């Protein structure tokens, strides 16, 4: 029963959050935008204390149900793992493995250090919600939009305006590659070991895991009923049930209730933690440390044994670098059950490290630049694609207060990129701000009637702005490049920038002040310009516009 | 002239195509339809005495099909010669004898297609009109223009041309550069003398000064092609009205060949109130048939040109002129009222001739006008935010705009370089109109309450 409730809730949350990233019209966000705002990492970044405290309390009471229900990446892994297990009808069993506490702590520390140091891109790489958003935005959304475009084509045929077509384009090669690799790594990990990612790498999982240790409600064994069949352990995607010892590692248990639902004897119940549990856990801690001490002392002598040799092949560095000696512990364990577990756990370490390494490697990866395609339609002149202007300061959306604030709060989940109807937002390629969105105006400009990004942002990186405020928030300044201006290069009348400036900040003035009939060039009123990019988008000079927007480090209200 | 083009875009596409195919089948099987045979009204050329069908077949736009790569892109389409042949066969069978083309129509493929379609008929059964279309500076040297003339004969498989026109003249400078300075006019007059051109004339898009000047030249013009329809008869504000042009020609006994009898399709795609008025007068008559009857009722009109891509249009036009029922005075008054009503709606009188293209900045000028006009005539014109239909109309206008014209080719990208303006035979102030449409669209986009 509990399991079914969990599955239903998870399915609802997962579907809706996925749709948030797919719905380019921004319709769903009015109703379900809060689902993004109750994600832990964005809530922390937004300093949304209410949500953070609520989530921590929920975890303190129920355990990590957040990971099982609210986190889209967690549910995504469950789906992959479920598909795998279904395929071979329950012959793909999970097995208990020891916690890789050192890796969890190390990743968490790195994560926090990166956050404090302002390297948002690193934390964005690890945060589960951001990873999921990235995967959906980069990999699933094109498919969704193509389907939409198919409907749009059909609608056009029948003169219906129910659907309209939307461009599909790779907004950032690097981010696309990262999303792809994240998907592959997570899919492999989930396929092989269920919640490996959540319990070794995910910083949110680590934090909640620590709290979950003290959870009020938890799955408990009824030793009178248990017949030692290990079914609970085989069904535990978190690999946290030690059926032999009748122990559940609450730091890794995601409260999915699978063990309860699968136990034929009704030997596991979800109930209040008792003194005995507390005692047990204390004793276990003691025992563990004692055991570890013993292992440390015996490690050198035992390392030549054939069993540990095989293990060393799989994870040589883990054994050496880890003072706890946990890697050796598995190989030293006498019980056959444990021995059987060893390779499994070795594999997961291996994959997680591979995961970690490949992600790191991506920092230096570069994207391949798409060959630009020009189209020629009979009587239509070729339009050369615009190239991104070289901005000294990035342009970030109104509401983000400035570059620094934005970089510190953005979780790079791509939700704003998904909803931007003007093709302005795209993930940045800068190292410090990798995957965090920035603005550019080749395909459109930041239209005055739109505040979609500020509506959907869950992390407070873009705070909600009113449309009436928007025209007075200066996010950048237009700059004119005389050498590109067609008035100069083609000697034609233009003024398209001035004509489209929503703030009237551009005037056309004769370059030669003495001769009022000389060709007119744009002059920018820097104080009135808000950096919306209308001039840059509408500028006929190609591939580089003759007028472009440079960002403001700190946004200004005019 | 491009009524079909209008319809095509406006979306009757599938239905019309299906119907056209059905029509073709009927024609091929010789099945009975109610288009009368052998009843066509003919006019006599006063110079040669030959009879010319009142309906002339214009070859400016022809049925197309996807090209080799099978895409829907405009650059990829080729002329559907089978469909052209079917249309010409049907026209020939129903007494249409006048075929009008140009070396520049259909990206230069029109003459070729017409040549193929007419080849199986005896040369005496039809007359061909083609033109000296040396608009490009590259074509203006004597040799190049003469080459264009000879090439027309080659494409049309003939050693003489029945009607030959100085294509689209209207201002002194252009005329001088294209026909006087290079000696081409002298050449053409000589060719007429030699009998290789039976009738020499010109098609006119321009100022009254220039028109008068042409008629005072010491050259006898055998015919003149003018834009005439019940709207342009006396409702043109910027241009010379057709009643003047026709009157001057009639005075001199010069036969008039009529182009734009439908004002670029505008007179076949009428707004609701005008359509209702015409339908009340005759429920079965198509709007186009009224326009053709107007042009045909003028006695000194030699032939009325119509570009017909769909079999329905061809049949309808043949029916209108088999035989012609001249307009009554009451009917003329009604059409004048219709012209008034048309004037009161803000459609742009673009005929979709594409002479303005290519725009150096990539705009699809005719596409933009077409979308704008079709929204106006279909009532999808969201001009009143308080109207209950505003939201629906706004959506239809904006989505339809993106569908018809790619974003980078829309009106907002007009820089007013004015390259297009002198090329427009309708003398539309294209940049000004572009900015108007752009402001309208911009206001529409912002008002998304």
Boltz contact constraints between the chains, C-beta under 6 A:
constraints:
  - contact:
      token1: [A, 156]
      token2: [B, 403]
      max_distance: 6.0
  - contact:
      token1: [A, 159]
      token2: [B, 11]
      max_distance: 6.0
  - contact:
      token1: [A, 161]
      token2: [B, 395]
      max_distance: 6.0
  - contact:
      token1: [A, 161]
      token2: [B, 396]
      max_distance: 6.0
  - contact:
      token1: [A, 161]
      token2: [B, 399]
      max_distance: 6.0
  - contact:
      token1: [A, 164]
      token2: [B, 399]
      max_distance: 6.0
  - contact:
      token1: [A, 376]
      token2: [B, 75]
      max_distance: 6.0
  - contact:
      token1: [A, 377]
      token2: [B, 73]
      max_distance: 6.0
  - contact:
      token1: [A, 377]
      token2: [B, 74]
      max_distance: 6.0
  - contact:
      token1: [A, 377]
      token2: [B, 75]
      max_distance: 6.0
  - contact:
      token1: [A, 378]
      token2: [B, 74]
      max_distance: 6.0
  - contact:
      token1: [A, 378]
      token2: [B, 75]
      max_distance: 6.0
  - contact:
      token1: [A, 379]
      token2: [B, 354]
      max_distance: 6.0
  - contact:
      token1: [A, 379]
      token2: [B, 357]
      max_distance: 6.0
  - contact:
      token1: [A, 379]
      token2: [B, 358]
      max_distance: 6.0
  - contact:
      token1: [A, 380]
      token2: [B, 358]
      max_distance: 6.0
  - contact:
      token1: [A, 380]
      token2: [B, 364]
      max_distance: 6.0
  - contact:
      token1: [A, 381]
      token2: [B, 358]
      max_distance: 6.0
  - contact:
      token1: [A, 381]
      token2: [B, 360]
      max_distance: 6.0
  - contact:
      token1: [A, 381]
      token2: [B, 362]
      max_distance: 6.0
  - contact:
      token1: [A, 383]
      token2: [B, 362]
      max_distance: 6.0
  - contact:
      token1: [A, 383]
      token2: [B, 408]
      max_distance: 6.0
  - contact:
      token1: [A, 449]
      token2: [B, 446]
      max_distance: 6.0
  - contact:
      token1: [A, 449]
      token2: [B, 448]
      max_distance: 6.0
  - contact:
      token1: [A, 492]
      token2: [B, 417]
      max_distance: 6.0
  - contact:
      token1: [A, 493]
      token2: [B, 416]
      max_distance: 6.0
  - contact:
      token1: [A, 494]
      token2: [B, 415]
      max_distance: 6.0
  - contact:
      token1: [A, 496]
      token2: [B, 415]
      max_distance: 6.0
  - contact:
      token1: [A, 538]
      token2: [B, 412]
      max_distance: 6.0
  - contact:
      token1: [A, 540]
      token2: [B, 361]
      max_distance: 6.0
  - contact:
      token1: [A, 540]
      token2: [B, 415]
      max_distance: 6.0
